[in-house]
């Protein structure tokens, strides 16, 4: 009697995306093609199209998988009710370090995020949780918004982590966003940059770069002053 072969898990959107993440981790994101993915899954390429329409859908999907991993790594995106002005910094630090651990496991992810632009729902909930932590610490939406650019550049290697800032969200978009990312929606509805008639306007890259540079210099000066005091 011939030996039994291992039964393959039924093909689904999730199994395809998990395989895509493994392939990208192993061989690099450039190796993630429909043919290579089909070979890894032991199926015909057309079987994948039933679950994900094209390569872009796969790229968006693998970022969702990565941020679902972030959510597990940081024990959920919701900000604990106990966070206040004395605890927000430690909570934020742990959350960002957890995010970094995941990004180091999937070093190709920031590049995909930069190419694809708009974040998925899980990534938006990640940002929402960060806004919640900082809001609980007493930060204004204006300061939080600038800080997101600094943190996004540091964590992901690019600035536009909130998506395409040239597209100002209208009331309908904000209402929809509030359903699953209320803290982020609240920030977007109050922060104004150059256009006082809009809810968000557009983010000036030079302004955000200078803000991050100033923040770094101010932090270094505080450390220098502390060392001078002994």
C-alpha positions as CSV (number, residue, x, y, z in Angstrom):
1,X,0.0,0.0,0.0
2,X,1.5,3.4,-1.0
3,X,2.2,5.8,1.9
4,X,-0.4,8.4,2.8
5,X,0.3,11.9,1.7
6,X,-0.3,14.7,4.1
7,X,-3.7,16.4,3.4
8,X,-3.3,20.0,2.2
9,X,-5.3,22.6,4.1
10,X,-8.3,23.9,2.1
11,X,-7.4,26.9,0.1
12,X,-8.8,30.1,1.5
13,X,-7.9,33.8,1.5
14,X,-6.1,33.3,4.8
15,X,-4.1,30.3,3.8
16,X,-3.0,32.2,0.6
17,X,-1.9,35.2,2.6
18,X,-0.1,33.2,5.2
19,X,1.8,31.4,2.5
20,X,2.6,34.8,0.8
21,X,4.0,36.1,4.1
22,X,6.2,33.0,4.5
23,X,7.4,33.2,0.9
24,X,8.3,36.9,1.3
25,X,10.1,36.2,4.6
26,X,12.0,33.4,3.1
27,X,12.9,34.6,-0.4
28,X,12.2,38.4,-0.3
29,X,9.2,40.4,-1.5
30,X,10.6,40.4,-5.1
31,X,10.1,36.7,-5.2
32,X,6.4,37.0,-4.3
33,X,4.7,36.2,-7.7
34,X,1.5,34.5,-8.4
35,X,3.4,31.5,-9.9
36,X,5.8,31.2,-7.0
37,X,2.9,31.4,-4.5
38,X,0.9,28.8,-6.4
39,X,4.0,26.5,-6.4
40,X,4.4,26.9,-2.7
41,X,0.7,26.1,-2.1
42,X,0.7,23.2,-4.6
43,X,-2.1,24.6,-6.7
44,X,-2.7,26.3,-10.0
45,X,-2.3,30.0,-10.1
46,X,-5.9,30.4,-11.2
47,X,-7.0,28.9,-7.9
48,X,-5.5,31.9,-6.1
49,X,-7.5,34.4,-8.2
50,X,-10.7,33.0,-6.7
51,X,-9.6,34.3,-3.3
52,X,-7.5,37.3,-4.2
53,X,-8.1,39.2,-7.4
54,X,-4.6,40.2,-8.3
55,X,-1.0,40.9,-7.0
56,X,-2.1,44.2,-5.4
57,X,-4.8,42.4,-3.4
58,X,-2.1,40.0,-2.1
59,X,0.2,42.9,-1.2
60,X,-2.6,44.6,0.7
61,X,-3.5,41.4,2.4
62,X,0.0,40.5,3.6
63,X,0.2,43.9,5.3
64,X,-3.1,43.1,7.1
65,X,-1.5,39.8,8.2
66,X,1.5,41.7,9.5
67,X,-0.6,44.2,11.5
68,X,-2.7,41.3,12.9
69,X,0.7,40.0,14.2
70,X,1.4,43.4,15.7
71,X,-1.9,43.3,17.4
72,X,-1.0,40.0,19.1
73,X,2.5,41.2,19.9
74,X,1.2,44.3,21.8
75,X,-1.7,42.5,23.5
76,X,-4.3,44.4,21.5
77,X,-4.7,47.8,20.1
78,X,-7.1,49.2,22.7
79,X,-5.5,51.6,25.2
80,X,-5.9,50.4,28.8
81,X,-8.2,52.6,30.9
82,X,-5.4,53.0,33.4
83,X,-3.2,55.1,31.1
84,X,-2.7,58.6,32.3
85,X,-0.1,61.4,32.2
86,X,2.2,59.3,34.4
87,X,2.0,56.1,32.4
88,X,1.4,57.0,28.7
89,X,5.1,57.2,27.8
90,X,6.0,53.7,29.0
91,X,2.8,52.3,27.4
92,X,3.7,53.9,24.1
93,X,7.3,52.8,24.2
94,X,6.3,49.2,24.7
95,X,3.8,49.4,21.9
96,X,6.3,50.8,19.5
97,X,8.9,48.3,20.5
98,X,6.4,45.5,19.9
99,X,5.7,46.9,16.5
100,X,9.4,47.1,15.7
101,X,9.8,43.4,16.7
102,X,7.2,42.5,14.1
103,X,8.7,44.7,11.4
104,X,12.1,43.1,12.0
105,X,10.5,39.7,11.4
106,X,9.1,41.0,8.1
107,X,11.6,43.5,6.9
108,X,9.9,43.7,3.5
109,X,6.7,45.1,5.0
110,X,7.6,48.8,5.2
111,X,8.5,48.9,1.5
112,X,5.2,47.3,0.6
113,X,3.3,49.9,2.8
114,X,5.2,52.7,1.1
115,X,4.3,51.4,-2.4
116,X,0.7,50.6,-1.7
117,X,0.0,53.8,0.2
118,X,-3.4,53.6,2.0
119,X,-3.3,51.4,5.1
120,X,-5.7,48.6,5.7
121,X,-8.2,48.4,8.5
122,X,-5.9,46.6,10.9
123,X,-3.2,49.1,10.3
124,X,-5.7,51.9,10.9
125,X,-6.7,50.3,14.2
126,X,-3.0,50.2,15.1
127,X,-2.7,53.9,14.5
128,X,-6.0,54.5,16.4
129,X,-4.5,52.7,19.5
130,X,-1.4,54.9,19.4
131,X,-3.6,58.0,19.2
132,X,-5.6,56.7,22.2
133,X,-2.5,56.1,24.3
134,X,-1.2,59.6,23.6
135,X,-4.6,61.2,24.1
136,X,-4.9,59.5,27.5
137,X,-1.6,61.1,28.4
138,X,-3.0,64.5,27.8
139,X,-1.5,65.3,24.4
140,X,-3.4,67.6,22.0
141,X,-4.5,66.2,18.6
142,X,-2.1,68.7,16.9
143,X,0.9,67.3,18.8
144,X,-0.2,63.7,18.3
145,X,-0.6,64.3,14.6
146,X,3.0,65.7,14.2
147,X,4.3,62.9,16.4
148,X,2.7,60.2,14.2
149,X,4.8,61.4,11.3
150,X,8.0,61.2,13.5
151,X,7.1,57.7,14.7
152,X,6.0,56.5,11.3
153,X,9.3,57.6,9.8
154,X,11.3,55.9,12.5
155,X,9.3,52.7,12.6
156,X,8.5,52.2,8.9
157,X,11.1,54.3,7.2
158,X,8.6,56.6,5.5
159,X,6.5,59.6,6.4
160,X,3.1,59.1,4.9
161,X,1.9,56.5,7.3
162,X,-1.6,57.9,7.4
163,X,-2.1,57.4,3.7
164,X,-2.6,60.0,1.0
165,X,-2.8,63.3,2.9
166,X,-3.9,65.1,-0.3
167,X,-7.3,63.4,0.1
168,X,-9.2,65.3,2.9
169,X,-11.8,63.0,4.5
170,X,-15.3,64.3,4.4
171,X,-18.0,63.8,7.0
172,X,-19.2,60.5,5.6
173,X,-15.6,59.1,5.6
174,X,-15.1,60.3,9.1
175,X,-18.3,58.8,10.3
176,X,-17.3,55.4,8.8
177,X,-13.8,55.7,10.3
178,X,-15.3,56.5,13.8
179,X,-17.0,53.1,13.8
180,X,-13.7,51.2,14.2
181,X,-11.0,53.9,14.9
182,X,-12.7,56.6,17.0
183,X,-9.6,58.1,18.4
184,X,-8.0,58.6,14.9
185,X,-11.3,59.9,13.5
186,X,-11.5,62.5,16.4
187,X,-7.9,63.6,15.6
188,X,-8.6,63.9,11.9
189,X,-11.7,66.0,12.5
190,X,-9.8,68.6,14.6
191,X,-6.3,68.8,13.2
192,X,-5.9,71.6,10.6
193,X,-2.7,72.3,8.6
194,X,-2.7,74.8,5.8
195,X,-6.3,74.7,4.8
196,X,-8.6,76.1,7.6
197,X,-11.7,75.1,5.7
198,X,-10.9,71.4,5.8
199,X,-10.9,68.9,8.6
200,X,-7.3,67.8,7.9
201,X,-6.0,69.7,4.9
202,X,-2.6,68.4,3.7
203,X,0.6,67.6,5.5
204,X,3.6,69.5,4.4
205,X,6.6,67.1,4.3
206,X,9.1,69.8,5.1
207,X,7.0,70.9,8.1
208,X,6.9,67.3,9.4
209,X,10.6,66.7,8.7
210,X,11.5,69.9,10.7
211,X,9.2,68.9,13.5
212,X,10.9,65.5,13.8
213,X,14.3,67.1,13.6
214,X,13.4,69.6,16.3
215,X,12.0,66.8,18.5
216,X,15.2,64.8,18.1
217,X,17.4,67.8,19.0
218,X,15.3,68.8,22.0
219,X,15.4,65.2,23.3
220,X,19.2,65.1,22.8
221,X,19.6,68.4,24.6
222,X,17.6,67.1,27.6
223,X,19.8,64.0,27.7
224,X,22.9,66.2,27.5
225,X,21.7,68.4,30.3
226,X,21.0,65.4,32.5
227,X,24.5,64.0,31.9
228,X,26.0,67.4,32.7
229,X,24.2,67.3,36.1
230,X,25.9,64.0,36.8
